Amino acid sequence: MPTTRFGPRYGRKPKSKLKRVEVELKKKHKCPYCNKLGVKRLAAGIWNCPKCNAKFAGKAYTI
């Protein structure tokens, strides 16, 4: 579980929201140009496909 690093601090709701965001961020995303799974996040809202070398904008945590 990604939120165990916080221990008993901060409460249940903020940790569950963070967990949903981090799970969505870490899952494999499909490139809109070549349809390959494996798009990586470079920065908030900037994504890169290593296969076709396409760099494009999307949402902060998902495409």
PDB file of N, H, CA, C and O in Angstrom:
ATOM      1  N   MET A   1       0.857  -1.177   0.000  1.00  0.00           N
ATOM      2  CA  MET A   1       0.000   0.000   0.000  1.00  0.00           C
ATOM      3  C   MET A   1       0.900   1.237   0.000  1.00  0.00           C
ATOM      4  O   MET A   1       1.813   1.332   0.821  1.00  0.00           O
ATOM      5  N   PRO A   2       0.660   2.169  -0.893  1.00  0.00           N
ATOM      6  CA  PRO A   2       1.556   3.312  -1.033  1.00  0.00           C
ATOM      7  C   PRO A   2       1.504   4.313   0.118  1.00  0.00           C
ATOM      8  O   PRO A   2       2.404   5.144   0.239  1.00  0.00           O
ATOM      9  N   THR A   3       0.493   4.258   0.952  1.00  0.00           N
ATOM     10  H   THR A   3      -0.238   3.583   0.853  1.00  0.00           H
ATOM     11  CA  THR A   3       0.374   5.272   2.002  1.00  0.00           C
ATOM     12  C   THR A   3       0.840   4.778   3.363  1.00  0.00           C
ATOM     13  O   THR A   3       0.652   5.479   4.358  1.00  0.00           O
ATOM     14  N   THR A   4       1.439   3.602   3.441  1.00  0.00           N
ATOM     15  H   THR A   4       1.592   3.033   2.634  1.00  0.00           H
ATOM     16  CA  THR A   4       1.910   3.110   4.727  1.00  0.00           C
ATOM     17  C   THR A   4       3.089   3.927   5.242  1.00  0.00           C
ATOM     18  O   THR A   4       3.410   3.869   6.429  1.00  0.00           O
ATOM     19  N   ARG A   5       3.725   4.673   4.377  1.00  0.00           N
ATOM     20  H   ARG A   5       3.464   4.720   3.413  1.00  0.00           H
ATOM     21  CA  ARG A   5       4.864   5.484   4.808  1.00  0.00           C
ATOM     22  C   ARG A   5       4.442   6.615   5.749  1.00  0.00           C
ATOM     23  O   ARG A   5       5.290   7.197   6.425  1.00  0.00           O
ATOM     24  N   PHE A   6       3.138   6.937   5.804  1.00  0.00           N
ATOM     25  H   PHE A   6       2.449   6.464   5.255  1.00  0.00           H
ATOM     26  CA  PHE A   6       2.662   8.001   6.681  1.00  0.00           C
ATOM     27  C   PHE A   6       2.291   7.506   8.069  1.00  0.00           C
ATOM     28  O   PHE A   6       2.101   8.312   8.980  1.00  0.00           O
ATOM     29  N   GLY A   7       2.185   6.192   8.246  1.00  0.00           N
ATOM     30  H   GLY A   7       2.339   5.538   7.506  1.00  0.00           H
ATOM     31  CA  GLY A   7       1.830   5.639   9.546  1.00  0.00           C
ATOM     32  C   GLY A   7       0.446   6.087   9.982  1.00  0.00           C
ATOM     33  O   GLY A   7      -0.464   6.135   9.154  1.00  0.00           O
ATOM     34  N   PRO A   8       0.256   6.420  11.260  1.00  0.00           N
ATOM     35  CA  PRO A   8      -1.073   6.810  11.741  1.00  0.00           C
ATOM     36  C   PRO A   8      -1.395   8.288  11.508  1.00  0.00           C
ATOM     37  O   PRO A   8      -2.455   8.757  11.923  1.00  0.00           O
ATOM     38  N   ARG A   9      -0.513   9.014  10.863  1.00  0.00           N
ATOM     39  H   ARG A   9       0.348   8.633  10.526  1.00  0.00           H
ATOM     40  CA  ARG A   9      -0.731  10.455  10.689  1.00  0.00           C
ATOM     41  C   ARG A   9      -1.705  10.762   9.540  1.00  0.00           C
ATOM     42  O   ARG A   9      -1.870   9.947   8.631  1.00  0.00           O
ATOM     43  N   TYR A  10      -2.329  11.905   9.580  1.00  0.00           N
ATOM     44  H   TYR A  10      -2.195  12.566  10.318  1.00  0.00           H
ATOM     45  CA  TYR A  10      -3.118  12.549   8.528  1.00  0.00           C
ATOM     46  C   TYR A  10      -4.520  12.003   8.330  1.00  0.00           C
ATOM     47  O   TYR A  10      -5.299  12.650   7.631  1.00  0.00           O
ATOM     48  N   GLY A  11      -4.895  10.879   8.882  1.00  0.00           N
ATOM     49  H   GLY A  11      -4.262  10.354   9.450  1.00  0.00           H
ATOM     50  CA  GLY A  11      -6.258  10.387   8.762  1.00  0.00           C
ATOM     51  C   GLY A  11      -6.466   9.503   7.547  1.00  0.00           C
ATOM     52  O   GLY A  11      -5.576   9.329   6.715  1.00  0.00           O
ATOM     53  N   ARG A  12      -7.671   8.949   7.469  1.00  0.00           N
ATOM     54  H   ARG A  12      -8.394   9.090   8.145  1.00  0.00           H
ATOM     55  CA  ARG A  12      -7.968   7.959   6.448  1.00  0.00           C
ATOM     56  C   ARG A  12      -8.299   8.583   5.094  1.00  0.00           C
ATOM     57  O   ARG A  12      -7.831   8.090   4.067  1.00  0.00           O
ATOM     58  N   LYS A  13      -9.093   9.650   5.065  1.00  0.00           N
ATOM     59  H   LYS A  13      -9.473  10.050   5.898  1.00  0.00           H
ATOM     60  CA  LYS A  13      -9.537  10.222   3.785  1.00  0.00           C
ATOM     61  C   LYS A  13      -8.392  10.780   2.945  1.00  0.00           C
ATOM     62  O   LYS A  13      -8.308  10.456   1.761  1.00  0.00           O
ATOM     63  N   PRO A  14      -7.505  11.605   3.506  1.00  0.00           N
ATOM     64  CA  PRO A  14      -6.411  12.104   2.668  1.00  0.00           C
ATOM     65  C   PRO A  14      -5.508  10.989   2.148  1.00  0.00           C
ATOM     66  O   PRO A  14      -5.011  11.059   1.024  1.00  0.00           O
ATOM     67  N   LYS A  15      -5.298   9.961   2.971  1.00  0.00           N
ATOM     68  H   LYS A  15      -5.702   9.905   3.884  1.00  0.00           H
ATOM     69  CA  LYS A  15      -4.450   8.856   2.531  1.00  0.00           C
ATOM     70  C   LYS A  15      -5.123   8.040   1.441  1.00  0.00           C
ATOM     71  O   LYS A  15      -4.444   7.562   0.532  1.00  0.00           O
ATOM     72  N   SER A  16      -6.435   7.867   1.504  1.00  0.00           N
ATOM     73  H   SER A  16      -6.986   8.255   2.242  1.00  0.00           H
ATOM     74  CA  SER A  16      -7.112   7.108   0.455  1.00  0.00           C
ATOM     75  C   SER A  16      -7.149   7.896  -0.850  1.00  0.00           C
ATOM     76  O   SER A  16      -7.059   7.306  -1.927  1.00  0.00           O
ATOM     77  N   LYS A  17      -7.280   9.219  -0.771  1.00  0.00           N
ATOM     78  H   LYS A  17      -7.354   9.698   0.104  1.00  0.00           H
ATOM     79  CA  LYS A  17      -7.234  10.039  -1.983  1.00  0.00           C
ATOM     80  C   LYS A  17      -5.846   9.990  -2.620  1.00  0.00           C
ATOM     81  O   LYS A  17      -5.716   9.884  -3.839  1.00  0.00           O
ATOM     82  N   LEU A  18      -4.819  10.067  -1.788  1.00  0.00           N
ATOM     83  H   LEU A  18      -4.924  10.152  -0.797  1.00  0.00           H
ATOM     84  CA  LEU A  18      -3.454   9.976  -2.295  1.00  0.00           C
ATOM     85  C   LEU A  18      -3.185   8.615  -2.918  1.00  0.00           C
ATOM     86  O   LEU A  18      -2.504   8.521  -3.939  1.00  0.00           O
ATOM     87  N   LYS A  19      -3.709   7.572  -2.318  1.00  0.00           N
ATOM     88  H   LYS A  19      -4.263   7.648  -1.488  1.00  0.00           H
ATOM     89  CA  LYS A  19      -3.524   6.229  -2.865  1.00  0.00           C
ATOM     90  C   LYS A  19      -4.126   6.119  -4.265  1.00  0.00           C
ATOM     91  O   LYS A  19      -3.503   5.560  -5.168  1.00  0.00           O
ATOM     92  N   ARG A  20      -5.342   6.654  -4.447  1.00  0.00           N
ATOM     93  H   ARG A  20      -5.848   7.108  -3.713  1.00  0.00           H
ATOM     94  CA  ARG A  20      -5.979   6.604  -5.768  1.00  0.00           C
ATOM     95  C   ARG A  20      -5.152   7.345  -6.813  1.00  0.00           C
ATOM     96  O   ARG A  20      -5.000   6.873  -7.940  1.00  0.00           O
ATOM     97  N   VAL A  21      -4.617   8.507  -6.439  1.00  0.00           N
ATOM     98  H   VAL A  21      -4.739   8.891  -5.524  1.00  0.00           H
ATOM     99  CA  VAL A  21      -3.803   9.297  -7.370  1.00  0.00           C
ATOM    100  C   VAL A  21      -2.518   8.560  -7.725  1.00  0.00           C
ATOM    101  O   VAL A  21      -2.144   8.499  -8.896  1.00  0.00           O
ATOM    102  N   GLU A  22      -1.838   7.998  -6.723  1.00  0.00           N
ATOM    103  H   GLU A  22      -2.143   8.047  -5.772  1.00  0.00           H
ATOM    104  CA  GLU A  22      -0.569   7.331  -6.978  1.00  0.00           C
ATOM    105  C   GLU A  22      -0.738   6.044  -7.772  1.00  0.00           C
ATOM    106  O   GLU A  22       0.110   5.720  -8.604  1.00  0.00           O
ATOM    107  N   VAL A  23      -1.811   5.306  -7.533  1.00  0.00           N
ATOM    108  H   VAL A  23      -2.500   5.569  -6.857  1.00  0.00           H
ATOM    109  CA  VAL A  23      -2.065   4.091  -8.312  1.00  0.00           C
ATOM    110  C   VAL A  23      -2.318   4.454  -9.769  1.00  0.00           C
ATOM    111  O   VAL A  23      -1.813   3.781 -10.667  1.00  0.00           O
ATOM    112  N   GLU A  24      -3.089   5.500 -10.016  1.00  0.00           N
ATOM    113  H   GLU A  24      -3.499   6.046  -9.286  1.00  0.00           H
ATOM    114  CA  GLU A  24      -3.360   5.953 -11.383  1.00  0.00           C
ATOM    115  C   GLU A  24      -2.086   6.446 -12.058  1.00  0.00           C
ATOM    116  O   GLU A  24      -1.886   6.214 -13.250  1.00  0.00           O
ATOM    117  N   LEU A  25      -1.237   7.112 -11.317  1.00  0.00           N
ATOM    118  H   LEU A  25      -1.399   7.300 -10.348  1.00  0.00           H
ATOM    119  CA  LEU A  25       0.009   7.643 -11.863  1.00  0.00           C
ATOM    120  C   LEU A  25       0.967   6.531 -12.263  1.00  0.00           C
ATOM    121  O   LEU A  25       1.629   6.631 -13.296  1.00  0.00           O
ATOM    122  N   LYS A  26       1.054   5.472 -11.462  1.00  0.00           N
ATOM    123  H   LYS A  26       0.516   5.391 -10.622  1.00  0.00           H
ATOM    124  CA  LYS A  26       2.043   4.422 -11.684  1.00  0.00           C
ATOM    125  C   LYS A  26       1.608   3.366 -12.695  1.00  0.00           C
ATOM    126  O   LYS A  26       2.448   2.615 -13.190  1.00  0.00           O
ATOM    127  N   LYS A  27       0.307   3.290 -13.015  1.00  0.00           N
ATOM    128  H   LYS A  27      -0.376   3.901 -12.613  1.00  0.00           H
ATOM    129  CA  LYS A  27      -0.122   2.249 -13.945  1.00  0.00           C
ATOM    130  C   LYS A  27       0.370   2.540 -15.363  1.00  0.00           C
ATOM    131  O   LYS A  27       0.776   3.659 -15.677  1.00  0.00           O
ATOM    132  N   LYS A  28       0.326   1.522 -16.203  1.00  0.00           N
ATOM    133  H   LYS A  28      -0.004   0.613 -15.949  1.00  0.00           H
ATOM    134  CA  LYS A  28       0.801   1.675 -17.581  1.00  0.00           C
ATOM    135  C   LYS A  28      -0.236   2.431 -18.401  1.00  0.00           C
ATOM    136  O   LYS A  28      -1.430   2.137 -18.351  1.00  0.00           O
ATOM    137  N   HIS A  29       0.249   3.408 -19.152  1.00  0.00           N
ATOM    138  H   HIS A  29       1.219   3.647 -19.193  1.00  0.00           H
ATOM    139  CA  HIS A  29      -0.621   4.220 -19.986  1.00  0.00           C
ATOM    140  C   HIS A  29      -0.334   3.932 -21.446  1.00  0.00           C
ATOM    141  O   HIS A  29       0.788   3.583 -21.814  1.00  0.00           O
ATOM    142  N   LYS A  30      -1.360   4.080 -22.278  1.00  0.00           N
ATOM    143  H   LYS A  30      -2.271   4.363 -21.979  1.00  0.00           H
ATOM    144  CA  LYS A  30      -1.230   3.805 -23.697  1.00  0.00           C
ATOM    145  C   LYS A  30      -0.931   5.091 -24.461  1.00  0.00           C
ATOM    146  O   LYS A  30      -1.551   6.127 -24.219  1.00  0.00           O
ATOM    147  N   CYS A  31       0.022   5.014 -25.384  1.00  0.00           N
ATOM    148  H   CYS A  31       0.525   4.173 -25.581  1.00  0.00           H
ATOM    149  CA  CYS A  31       0.384   6.168 -26.208  1.00  0.00           C
ATOM    150  C   CYS A  31      -0.747   6.465 -27.188  1.00  0.00           C
ATOM    151  O   CYS A  31      -1.239   5.545 -27.841  1.00  0.00           O
ATOM    152  N   PRO A  32      -1.173   7.717 -27.310  1.00  0.00           N
ATOM    153  CA  PRO A  32      -2.246   8.039 -28.255  1.00  0.00           C
ATOM    154  C   PRO A  32      -1.790   7.989 -29.712  1.00  0.00           C
ATOM    155  O   PRO A  32      -2.629   8.000 -30.612  1.00  0.00           O
ATOM    156  N   TYR A  33      -0.493   7.934 -29.963  1.00  0.00           N
ATOM    157  H   TYR A  33       0.189   7.924 -29.232  1.00  0.00           H
ATOM    158  CA  TYR A  33       0.016   7.928 -31.332  1.00  0.00           C
ATOM    159  C   TYR A  33       0.313   6.520 -31.847  1.00  0.00           C
ATOM    160  O   TYR A  33      -0.072   6.179 -32.965  1.00  0.00           O
ATOM    161  N   CYS A  34       0.997   5.695 -31.038  1.00  0.00           N
ATOM    162  H   CYS A  34       1.310   5.972 -30.130  1.00  0.00           H
ATOM    163  CA  CYS A  34       1.379   4.356 -31.510  1.00  0.00           C
ATOM    164  C   CYS A  34       0.680   3.236 -30.745  1.00  0.00           C
ATOM    165  O   CYS A  34       0.897   2.066 -31.060  1.00  0.00           O
ATOM    166  N   ASN A  35      -0.144   3.549 -29.763  1.00  0.00           N
ATOM    167  H   ASN A  35      -0.321   4.499 -29.507  1.00  0.00           H
ATOM    168  CA  ASN A  35      -0.930   2.591 -28.969  1.00  0.00           C
ATOM    169  C   ASN A  35      -0.089   1.605 -28.165  1.00  0.00           C
ATOM    170  O   ASN A  35      -0.584   0.539 -27.798  1.00  0.00           O
ATOM    171  N   LYS A  36       1.150   1.929 -27.887  1.00  0.00           N
ATOM    172  H   LYS A  36       1.552   2.795 -28.185  1.00  0.00           H
ATOM    173  CA  LYS A  36       1.994   1.064 -27.066  1.00  0.00           C
ATOM    174  C   LYS A  36       1.811   1.424 -25.600  1.00  0.00           C
ATOM    175  O   LYS A  36       1.716   2.599 -25.246  1.00  0.00           O
ATOM    176  N   LEU A  37       1.761   0.399 -24.746  1.00  0.00           N
ATOM    177  H   LEU A  37       1.838  -0.556 -25.034  1.00  0.00           H
ATOM    178  CA  LEU A  37       1.719   0.638 -23.309  1.00  0.00           C
ATOM    179  C   LEU A  37       3.133   0.949 -22.840  1.00  0.00           C
ATOM    180  O   LEU A  37       4.074   0.259 -23.230  1.00  0.00           O
ATOM    181  N   GLY A  38       3.296   1.951 -22.029  1.00  0.00           N
ATOM    182  H   GLY A  38       2.531   2.512 -21.711  1.00  0.00           H
ATOM    183  CA  GLY A  38       4.620   2.259 -21.517  1.00  0.00           C
ATOM    184  C   GLY A  38       4.951   3.731 -21.548  1.00  0.00           C
ATOM    185  O   GLY A  38       6.125   4.098 -21.501  1.00  0.00           O
ATOM    186  N   VAL A  39       3.954   4.579 -21.624  1.00  0.00           N
ATOM    187  H   VAL A  39       3.000   4.281 -21.661  1.00  0.00           H
ATOM    188  CA  VAL A  39       4.193   6.026 -21.623  1.00  0.00           C
ATOM    189  C   VAL A  39       4.635   6.443 -20.231  1.00  0.00           C
ATOM    190  O   VAL A  39       4.042   6.019 -19.239  1.00  0.00           O
ATOM    191  N   LYS A  40       5.655   7.257 -20.150  1.00  0.00           N
ATOM    192  H   LYS A  40       6.136   7.602 -20.956  1.00  0.00           H
ATOM    193  CA  LYS A  40       6.200   7.719 -18.873  1.00  0.00           C
ATOM    194  C   LYS A  40       5.883   9.188 -18.654  1.00  0.00           C
ATOM    195  O   LYS A  40       5.768   9.954 -19.611  1.00  0.00           O
ATOM    196  N   ARG A  41       5.743   9.576 -17.409  1.00  0.00           N
ATOM    197  H   ARG A  41       5.837   8.954 -16.632  1.00  0.00           H
ATOM    198  CA  ARG A  41       5.490  10.968 -17.035  1.00  0.00           C
ATOM    199  C   ARG A  41       6.819  11.666 -16.818  1.00  0.00           C
ATOM    200  O   ARG A  41       7.634  11.224 -16.009  1.00  0.00           O
ATOM    201  N   LEU A  42       7.037  12.751 -17.536  1.00  0.00           N
ATOM    202  H   LEU A  42       6.374  13.110 -18.194  1.00  0.00           H
ATOM    203  CA  LEU A  42       8.262  13.526 -17.376  1.00  0.00           C
ATOM    204  C   LEU A  42       8.123  14.569 -16.283  1.00  0.00           C
ATOM    205  O   LEU A  42       9.015  14.726 -15.450  1.00  0.00           O
ATOM    206  N   ALA A  43       7.013  15.275 -16.284  1.00  0.00           N
ATOM    207  H   ALA A  43       6.288  15.147 -16.960  1.00  0.00           H
ATOM    208  CA  ALA A  43       6.706  16.293 -15.281  1.00  0.00           C
ATOM    209  C   ALA A  43       5.188  16.363 -15.184  1.00  0.00           C
ATOM    210  O   ALA A  43       4.490  15.615 -15.868  1.00  0.00           O
ATOM    211  N   ALA A  44       4.677  17.240 -14.355  1.00  0.00           N
ATOM    212  H   ALA A  44       5.244  17.848 -13.800  1.00  0.00           H
ATOM    213  CA  ALA A  44       3.235  17.358 -14.197  1.00  0.00           C
ATOM    214  C   ALA A  44       2.592  17.768 -15.517  1.00  0.00           C
ATOM    215  O   ALA A  44       2.760  18.898 -15.975  1.00  0.00           O
ATOM    216  N   GLY A  45       1.856  16.843 -16.124  1.00  0.00           N
ATOM    217  H   GLY A  45       1.720  15.925 -15.753  1.00  0.00           H
ATOM    218  CA  GLY A  45       1.147  17.129 -17.363  1.00  0.00           C
ATOM    219  C   GLY A  45       1.950  16.895 -18.621  1.00  0.00           C
ATOM    220  O   GLY A  45       1.421  17.108 -19.712  1.00  0.00           O
ATOM    221  N   ILE A  46       3.213  16.463 -18.531  1.00  0.00           N
ATOM    222  H   ILE A  46       3.642  16.289 -17.645  1.00  0.00           H
ATOM    223  CA  ILE A  46       4.046  16.209 -19.708  1.00  0.00           C
ATOM    224  C   ILE A  46       4.379  14.722 -19.739  1.00  0.00           C
ATOM    225  O   ILE A  46       4.925  14.179 -18.778  1.00  0.00           O
ATOM    226  N   TRP A  47       4.047  14.067 -20.851  1.00  0.00           N
ATOM    227  H   TRP A  47       3.604  14.507 -21.632  1.00  0.00           H
ATOM    228  CA  TRP A  47       4.211  12.628 -21.005  1.00  0.00           C
ATOM    229  C   TRP A  47       5.090  12.341 -22.214  1.00  0.00           C
ATOM    230  O   TRP A  47       5.131  13.121 -23.165  1.00  0.00           O
ATOM    231  N   ASN A  48       5.796  11.207 -22.165  1.00  0.00           N
ATOM    232  H   ASN A  48       5.762  10.573 -21.391  1.00  0.00           H
ATOM    233  CA  ASN A  48       6.704  10.836 -23.241  1.00  0.00           C
ATOM    234  C   ASN A  48       6.552   9.349 -23.545  1.00  0.00           C
ATOM    235  O   ASN A  48       6.489   8.521 -22.636  1.00  0.00           O
ATOM    236  N   CYS A  49       6.493   9.021 -24.837  1.00  0.00           N
ATOM    237  H   CYS A  49       6.544   9.694 -25.576  1.00  0.00           H
ATOM    238  CA  CYS A  49       6.459   7.633 -25.283  1.00  0.00           C
ATOM    239  C   CYS A  49       7.868   7.254 -25.729  1.00  0.00           C
ATOM    240  O   CYS A  49       8.406   7.885 -26.638  1.00  0.00           O
ATOM    241  N   PRO A  50       8.482   6.241 -25.116  1.00  0.00           N
ATOM    242  CA  PRO A  50       9.842   5.876 -25.502  1.00  0.00           C
ATOM    243  C   PRO A  50       9.915   5.191 -26.868  1.00  0.00           C
ATOM    244  O   PRO A  50      10.972   5.209 -27.499  1.00  0.00           O
ATOM    245  N   LYS A  51       8.824   4.589 -27.340  1.00  0.00           N
ATOM    246  H   LYS A  51       7.965   4.574 -26.828  1.00  0.00           H
ATOM    247  CA  LYS A  51       8.853   3.888 -28.619  1.00  0.00           C
ATOM    248  C   LYS A  51       8.853   4.866 -29.795  1.00  0.00           C
ATOM    249  O   LYS A  51       9.745   4.822 -30.642  1.00  0.00           O
ATOM    250  N   CYS A  52       7.857   5.742 -29.843  1.00  0.00           N
ATOM    251  H   CYS A  52       7.132   5.777 -29.155  1.00  0.00           H
ATOM    252  CA  CYS A  52       7.745   6.666 -30.980  1.00  0.00           C
ATOM    253  C   CYS A  52       8.336   8.035 -30.663  1.00  0.00           C
ATOM    254  O   CYS A  52       8.320   8.929 -31.509  1.00  0.00           O
ATOM    255  N   ASN A  53       8.859   8.206 -29.445  1.00  0.00           N
ATOM    256  H   ASN A  53       8.872   7.480 -28.758  1.00  0.00           H
ATOM    257  CA  ASN A  53       9.503   9.446 -29.003  1.00  0.00           C
ATOM    258  C   ASN A  53       8.564  10.652 -29.095  1.00  0.00           C
ATOM    259  O   ASN A  53       9.005  11.774 -29.344  1.00  0.00           O
ATOM    260  N   ALA A  54       7.280  10.412 -28.892  1.00  0.00           N
ATOM    261  H   ALA A  54       6.922   9.500 -28.690  1.00  0.00           H
ATOM    262  CA  ALA A  54       6.309  11.498 -28.903  1.00  0.00           C
ATOM    263  C   ALA A  54       6.233  12.106 -27.512  1.00  0.00           C
ATOM    264  O   ALA A  54       6.143  11.385 -26.518  1.00  0.00           O
ATOM    265  N   LYS A  55       6.268  13.399 -27.444  1.00  0.00           N
ATOM    266  H   LYS A  55       6.341  13.984 -28.251  1.00  0.00           H
ATOM    267  CA  LYS A  55       6.119  14.121 -26.183  1.00  0.00           C
ATOM    268  C   LYS A  55       4.832  14.925 -26.298  1.00  0.00           C
ATOM    269  O   LYS A  55       4.652  15.690 -27.246  1.00  0.00           O
ATOM    270  N   PHE A  56       3.943  14.749 -25.334  1.00  0.00           N
ATOM    271  H   PHE A  56       4.089  14.127 -24.564  1.00  0.00           H
ATOM    272  CA  PHE A  56       2.649  15.396 -25.436  1.00  0.00           C
ATOM    273  C   PHE A  56       2.155  15.781 -24.052  1.00  0.00           C
ATOM    274  O   PHE A  56       2.681  15.322 -23.038  1.00  0.00           O
ATOM    275  N   ALA A  57       1.137  16.632 -24.026  1.00  0.00           N
ATOM    276  H   ALA A  57       0.710  17.005 -24.850  1.00  0.00           H
ATOM    277  CA  ALA A  57       0.549  17.112 -22.783  1.00  0.00           C
ATOM    278  C   ALA A  57      -0.692  16.308 -22.464  1.00  0.00           C
ATOM    279  O   ALA A  57      -1.387  15.819 -23.355  1.00  0.00           O
ATOM    280  N   GLY A  58      -0.955  16.182 -21.186  1.00  0.00           N
ATOM    281  H   GLY A  58      -0.390  16.578 -20.462  1.00  0.00           H
ATOM    282  CA  GLY A  58      -2.140  15.489 -20.700  1.00  0.00           C
ATOM    283  C   GLY A  58      -2.482  16.033 -19.339  1.00  0.00           C
ATOM    284  O   GLY A  58      -2.095  17.146 -18.986  1.00  0.00           O
ATOM    285  N   LYS A  59      -3.205  15.249 -18.581  1.00  0.00           N
ATOM    286  H   LYS A  59      -3.519  14.344 -18.868  1.00  0.00           H
ATOM    287  CA  LYS A  59      -3.509  15.643 -17.218  1.00  0.00           C
ATOM    288  C   LYS A  59      -2.279  15.439 -16.349  1.00  0.00           C
ATOM    289  O   LYS A  59      -1.293  14.850 -16.794  1.00  0.00           O
ATOM    290  N   ALA A  60      -2.330  15.917 -15.128  1.00  0.00           N
ATOM    291  H   ALA A  60      -3.130  16.396 -14.767  1.00  0.00           H
ATOM    292  CA  ALA A  60      -1.156  15.860 -14.257  1.00  0.00           C
ATOM    293  C   ALA A  60      -0.808  14.419 -13.862  1.00  0.00           C
ATOM    294  O   ALA A  60       0.372  14.072 -13.806  1.00  0.00           O
ATOM    295  N   TYR A  61      -1.810  13.575 -13.589  1.00  0.00           N
ATOM    296  H   TYR A  61      -2.768  13.857 -13.634  1.00  0.00           H
ATOM    297  CA  TYR A  61      -1.545  12.237 -13.080  1.00  0.00           C
ATOM    298  C   TYR A  61      -1.948  11.139 -14.047  1.00  0.00           C
ATOM    299  O   TYR A  61      -1.643   9.972 -13.801  1.00  0.00           O
ATOM    300  N   THR A  62      -2.613  11.466 -15.125  1.00  0.00           N
ATOM    301  H   THR A  62      -2.860  12.414 -15.325  1.00  0.00           H
ATOM    302  CA  THR A  62      -3.014  10.488 -16.121  1.00  0.00           C
ATOM    303  C   THR A  62      -3.100  11.167 -17.483  1.00  0.00           C
ATOM    304  O   THR A  62      -3.108  12.394 -17.579  1.00  0.00           O
ATOM    305  N   ILE A  63      -3.163  10.372 -18.507  1.00  0.00           N
ATOM    306  H   ILE A  63      -3.156   9.375 -18.429  1.00  0.00           H
ATOM    307  CA  ILE A  63      -3.213  10.952 -19.855  1.00  0.00           C
ATOM    308  C   ILE A  63      -4.639  11.352 -20.162  1.00  0.00           C
ATOM    309  O   ILE A  63      -4.918  11.864 -21.246  1.00  0.00           O
TER     310      ILE A  63
END
